[in-house]
């Protein structure tokens, strides 16, 4: 039987009761009642109930229907009927069936621990939970890209293999590149800085790699990094890009993925304040004062971690910026504040509800001499950065940029407990399956 298939969603939204349709998918649940077999058939768009009645099926061996089990793949031709007991209030009374593949007993029955589910990630991704998350992730990524293209930013494709560090040597993954050492990219930033001299405003979405030993609810060793760089942009300019882009992504997700958010149990009202910009801004100095009031023992000049970020987020109901960090705890390429040289023109954008940093950015140092000295101070080899320094020798301009962790943004928007569920195949220390 060769038929033109419709999606499950179309059964509910496009076709009337009494229409004959052909749908394909996988069996999510199957059970027998009163001599009939009922199956919940799923595809990427949703779930519909299918009824197998021996007296209605045309030239179908009933034994082949009885052999069906969860995750068997089938095609079903039948008539749409109303049934308030079925998911969505409709079902399909099957008249013909194509069986593409039977399945043995499925190894996920419910109640399994997370380590077990990670060991069979290739099957857990079929769950309704993961399907909802992946759709939310898709919409977030599409919205971010859509905003950038609409606002005149050029997409570029920087390399993944690099010859030098961006964020520091301690988190580099070293690989052998023919007869020389190379590294998996920590960030596309330096390459994006090259490209602003021809395209003004550029962005990329690439994997980034950090060989961090930490295994926390917010860290991955491989993640998808959306980065932008703009010529003539100062820190305030690029912060406005960050808040407008995030606000747009949240708005599109609320418009297009409310059903998936609610299925995950996300309180969508907590996302609504993020639609309003500008986002609040506090300085690092103010952040330290807030943390001290909350009982944290932290000195000026110290970096703060997840616990401190969580405490700061309790002060806000929407994303907020922390700006002007001490120079000694930030990367060599960040520009000094001309009015206060001990701090840099850098910022983090933190998500509320304890989720913490989702964006890190800065105005970049555009002085050749200052950048060269910073490279020396950080113990790096200037020869490795000659090409980067050339950008300051040949027509330097003020410029700024940031990097957005798409999994962290997805984690917050979807209200997830752990970042591992914000990406199909999570990677961190000790785990690379499958």
N, C-alpha and C positions, 0 to 999 in steps of 0.2 A: 504493500500500500504506500503510494507516494502522494502526499498531500502538502499543500502550503500551510505551514504551521503558524499559529498566532501565539502571542505571549499570554501567560496567565493573567497579567494585568488587563489585557484587552478583553478577556472573558467578562470582566466586571465593568469596564469602562467604554468598550466599543460595541459590543454585541448585545442584542436583546435576548430575553428569555425565549426559548423555542428555537434559537439559531443553532445550526450545526457547525461545530468547529473541530479543528485538529490541534491538539497541544502536545508538547514534548517536555520531558523533564525527568526528575528523579523522585522516587518515592520517599517522602519524609516520615510518614506514618502509615501503617496498614493494619486493619483489624476486620474481623468477621462479625456480622450481626444478622441473625435470622436467615442464614443461607446466602446472604450477599456479602461481597467483599468491598470494603470502603478503603480508599487510599487518599492520602493528602499528597498531591503532586506539586513539586516545587520547581521553579526555574528562577532566573535571576530577578524576575519582577515580582514574584509573590507565590502564594499557595492557593490551590483550588482543590476541592474534594471531588474525587472520581468514584462513581458507583459501578461496580461490576455485577451484573445480574445475568445468570446463566441463560435465562429465557430471552434476553435481549441481544446478547452478543451474536454476531454473525460469523459463522465458520471459525470460531476460536475454541481451541482445546481448553476446557475448564481447568484441567490439571496444570496447564502452563500458567494460568492466572493464580492458582493456589501456591505455586512455587515462588511467586513474587515476594520480595522482602524489602526492608528499608535499604535505600540507595540503589535498588534496581532501576535501570533506565528504560523508559517506555515512551511510546507515542500513543495517544488516545484520540479516536474520533467519536463524537457523540453530541447529544443535544443538551443545551444549557437549561437547567431547571432551578426554580427557587427552592431553598431549604434554609429556614432560619437557624437550624442547628449546625449548618456547615460554616466553615471559615468564610467570612464575607457575605454569607447569606445565599450563596449559589453553589451549585454542583454540576458536574457533567455526567450524564447517564451514558456509559460507554456502549457503542455499537460495534466497534472494531478496535483492535489493539496491535501495536507493533512492539515487540520486546527486543531492545537493543542489547541489553546486558543484565544478567542476573547478578546478585550480590550475596556473598556469604554473610553470616551474622556480623553486624556492624560493631566495631570495637568500642564505640562510644555510646553509652546507654544513659548517661546522666550521673552526676555526682563524682566524676573522676577528678583527681587533683591536678594542679596546673602542670607539674612536671610530666605527668603522663600525657596530658594534652599537647605539651610542647614536643614530646617524642613522636606524636602522630599528627603534627601540625598540618601535614598535607591533607588529612581527613577533617580535622577540626575547622579548617577554613570553610567547610561546607555548612557550618552551623548558621542558624538565623542571626545569631549575635554577631559573628564575624562578617556575614554578608552585609548587615546594617552598617557596621563600622567602615567597611571598604567602600560602600556607597557614599558615606559621609566624607571620607578621605578624598574620594574622587571629586566631589562637589567643591570641597575646600581648595584643592589644587587647581581646578578649572577656574574658580573665582579669582584666585590670586593671579593667575596668568592672564585672565580676561582683563582685570583691572590694569595690569602693567601695559598690555598691548593697547588698550583704549587710551592710556595716558602717555603714549609716545615712547615707551621703553623698548629697546631692541633685544630680542633673545639671541644669545650667543652660546657657543659650545666649547668651554674650556676643557683642558685635558684632566684626566684622573691621575695619571702618573706624573709626579713632579720631582724636581731635583733639590728642593729645599723646603724648610718648614715655614708654616705661617703662624701657628699658635704655640710652637715650642717643641723641642726635640723629644721630650719625654713621652709624648703621646703619638709618635710617628710609627706607622707600620712600614718597615723596610722590606723591599722586594729586590730581586736581582733583575736588572734590566740589561740583558745580554751580559757584558762583562763589567758593568758598573752598578753601583747601588742606586736605587731610586726609592721613592716613597709614594704610598697611596695618599691622595689629596686630603688634607684637613679642611681646606676651604678653597674656593675658586677666586677669592678676593684679589690676589695679586694679578692674576690674568685679566680679571675684569677691569682693574685699574689701567692696564695696557690699552684696553679696547675703548675707554672713554675718549681717548685722543682722536679717534676717528668717528665714533658713533654717539658721543655725548652721554647718553643714558642707556645702560645695558643691564641685563639680568640673565641668570642661568638657574636651572634646576638640575642638580647633579648629586650623586652620592658623595658623602664625605666620611672619612674614617678617623676614629680617635682610639688609640690603644690604651684606653683608660682601664685601670684595674678595678675601678668601682663597679658594683652591680647594684644599681638602685632602681627605683620605680621610674626614674626620669632619664636614664642613660642608655644609650645604644652605642656599639662600636662602629656600626654602619648605619647611616641615616640619610634621608633625602633633604638636601640643603638648598633652599631658595635664597639666592644672593643677588643684591643689586649694587650698582655703583654709578654715581652721577657726577659729571663734571659741573663745576660752578655751584654745587650744593654745599651749604654749611650744615652744621649739626641740626639746627632747627628745621631746615628744609627737609632733610631726610627723615627726621622724626615724624613730620607731617605725612610723608609717604607711608611710613610704617603704620600709623594709626588709621589712615584712610583705607589702606589695603586690607588690614585686619578687619576693620569694621565692615567693609564690603563683603569679605569672605563669610563673616558671621551672618550678615543679612541674607546672602544667597543660600546659605545652609538652612537657615530658619524657613525660608520660602520653599525650598525644594526638598528638604530632607526632614521635615517635622515628624513624619510618620516613623522614620528610622530612629530619630532622637527619642521619641516617646516610647518606642519599643525597647530601647536600652534603659529606660527609666530616667532619662535626662530631664531635669526641671528646666524647661526652655525659658521660663521667666528670668532665670539667673543669667541668661545670655543677652537679654534685651538691653541692659545698660551699655553693653559694648557697641551698640549701634550709634551711640552719641559720641561725637568728637568735638573738641579736642579731648584727649585723655589726660588725666591728672599727671603732674610732674613734681617730683621731689628730687633734691640733690642727695648725693652720697652722704654728706654731712647730716642732712635731715633724717636719712634712713638710719644712721648710727644713733641719733638721738631717740628715734622711735624704738629701736631695738633695746637700748639701755633702759628706757622706761618699762619695757616688757620683761626686764630681768636678765637680758643677755649680757654676758661679760665680753665685750668686744671693744677693741681699741681702734682709734682712727688709723687708717692705713692697712687694716686687716681686711681680707676678702671675707665675704659671708657665704654660707652654704644653703642647703635646702631648708634646714630648719628656720634659719633667719629669713629666707625668702617667704616661707609659709607665714611667718609672723607678720611680715610687711603686708602680705596680701589681705590680711584680716582688716586692714584699714580702708580697703577700697572694694567697691562692688563691680568694678570694670577693670580692664587692663590699665596699667599706669607705668610711667617712666621713672627710672632712677638715673640721674646724670652726674657728670663731673666726678669721676672716680680718681683715686690716687694714681699717679703715673706709675708707681713701682709695682702695682698689681695688674697692670694692663699691658697689652701687646705693644711692641716697639713702633708700630706704624701709626699709632694714635697721636693726634696733634695736641700739643700743650695748649692749655688755656692761656692766652697772652696776658691776661690779667692776674693769673695765679698759676705759675709754672709747675707747681707740685701736683696739679691735677690735669686730666686730659678731657678733651671734648668728646667723651664717649657716653654711651647710654645703654641700658637694658630696658626692654619692655617686658613686664611681668604680668601674667594672667592671674585673675583673682581665684578665690576658693582654694588656695594652697597650691596652685599649679606652678607658679613661679615663672622663671625666664622662658620666653619663647622667641625673643629677638635680641641680638647683641649687635651694636653698631657704633660708628664714630665718624667724626671728621678725620681725614687722613693727613698725616704730616706732609706738607708740600714743599718744605725747605730741604734742599740737598744736604746742607751742612748738619742740620738738626737730625735728619733721618740717618745719615752716616754715623753720627755720634751715638745715636740710640742703638744702632746695630752693634757697634763696638761694645757699648755698655752691657748689652744682653749676652755678650760672649759669642756672637755669631760671626761668621766669616764674611766680610764685605764682598769678597770675590763671588760668593754664591748669589749675591744680590745686585751684581753690577747692572744687569738689565733693568731691575726695579729702580735702582738709583738713577738710571738714565732718564726715567720718566720725569725726574725733578731737574735734570740738566737741560732737556730739550722742551722748553715751553711749559713749565709746570703751571698748574692751575689749582685753585681750591677745589676739593672734591670730597665726597662722603659716600658711605654705603653701610649696608648691614647684612646680616645673615639670619634667616628665619628657619627654625627647626620645624619641618612640616609635621613630624610625628608629635612633637610637643603641642603644636597648635591643635592637631586632631584630638589628642588626648584631652585637652581642656574642653573643646567644643562638644565632644561626645560624652564628657563626664566619666572618662575611664579611670580605673584604679591604677593601671600600670601601662607604661609606654609600649610594652611588648605587643599589646593588642592593637596598636595604632599603625602597624606595618605588617604585611603578610608574613614575612619570614624574618623574625628578629634575630639580630646578631649581637652578642656580647661575650665577655670573657668566659671561656669554658663551654660555649654553645654555638654550633654552626650547623645544626641539623634543620632541614634536610639540605 
